[in-house]
Amino acid sequence: MTRSFRASLKPEGDVELSRYLAGWRELTRFLTPLGSIVAFAASEAFIKVTALEARVQGPDAAHYTSLATMAAWEQRAGSAQASGSRTLLLLHRALRWSQLCLQRVATGTLGGPDAGVQCGDAYRTALAPHHPWLIRQAARLAFLALPSRGRLLELACPAAGEADARAALARAAGVLEQVYNRTQDLLARHSLLQLA
Ligand SMILES: *[C@@H]1O[C@H](CO)[C@@H](O)[C@H](O)[C@H]1NC(C)=O
């Protein structure tokens, strides 16, 4: 699931967009079976991935090779053109939620908060501040219906035992964290964190 994300981290500190989006495609495929709220979020992300891919492959493709080239180009072109950066910012916040949720599910203890609570907390940290009240209430209820940690681990890594599944999720969360940190840094440097 994390191969493309890892490959998106360019050695000079940039993020390659085509690989970042390929990573997202893999991530949405991975998240979709994990319950209806996650599947809904994944389908929303999928629409954004497709929209950004249209730019990466479109007539202005030369300006959409990486996050930095996109940011520079859209800033030169003016606010009407900023929708690639805005779409990326929305994906970026959803990536943070995915990272925190996977990390907490991977490391949660027996008798501690279950996956629904942990992923709901991750939602409150990463996404709720950017969502209207109604969506926040709906999400709060939906996370309560998330499968248990044991079931989530089974769904995420069907052929593995619990320890292996936890290790795999923790590794995946680690890669997502690297990508998140890099993207956060670039978005901050281009003053794009307040865009939407
Ligand atoms: C990401 O950034 C945070 C905060 O700066 C830092 O604590 C963490 O170690 C970083 N993680 C990775 C994987 O680089």
The ligand as an SDF file (V2000), in Angstrom:
LIG
                    3D

 14 14  0  0  0  0  0  0  0  0999 V2000
    7.0330   14.2740   11.7300 C   0  0  0  0  0  0  0  0  0  0  0  0
    7.0800   15.5380   12.3790 O   0  0  0  0  0  0  0  0  0  0  0  0
    6.8690   15.4760   13.7740 C   0  0  0  0  0  0  0  0  0  0  0  0
    6.7380   16.8970   14.3000 C   0  0  0  0  0  0  0  0  0  0  0  0
    7.7090   17.7220   13.7810 O   0  0  0  0  0  0  0  0  0  0  0  0
    8.0320   14.7040   14.3850 C   0  0  0  0  0  0  0  0  0  0  0  0
    7.8790   14.6130   15.7750 O   0  0  0  0  0  0  0  0  0  0  0  0
    8.0590   13.3000   13.7830 C   0  0  0  0  0  0  0  0  0  0  0  0
    9.1760   12.5680   14.2640 O   0  0  0  0  0  0  0  0  0  0  0  0
    8.1170   13.3660   12.2720 C   0  0  0  0  0  0  0  0  0  0  0  0
    7.9470   12.0180   11.7590 N   0  0  0  0  0  0  0  0  0  0  0  0
    8.6160   11.4890   10.7400 C   0  0  0  0  0  0  0  0  0  0  0  0
    8.2850   10.0980   10.3690 C   0  0  0  0  0  0  0  0  0  0  0  0
    9.4710   12.1210   10.1380 O   0  0  0  0  0  0  0  0  0  0  0  0
  1  2  1  0
  1 10  1  0
  2  3  1  0
  3  4  1  0
  3  6  1  0
  4  5  1  0
  6  7  1  0
  6  8  1  0
  8  9  1  0
  8 10  1  0
 10 11  1  0
 11 12  1  0
 12 13  1  0
 12 14  2  0
M  END
$$$$
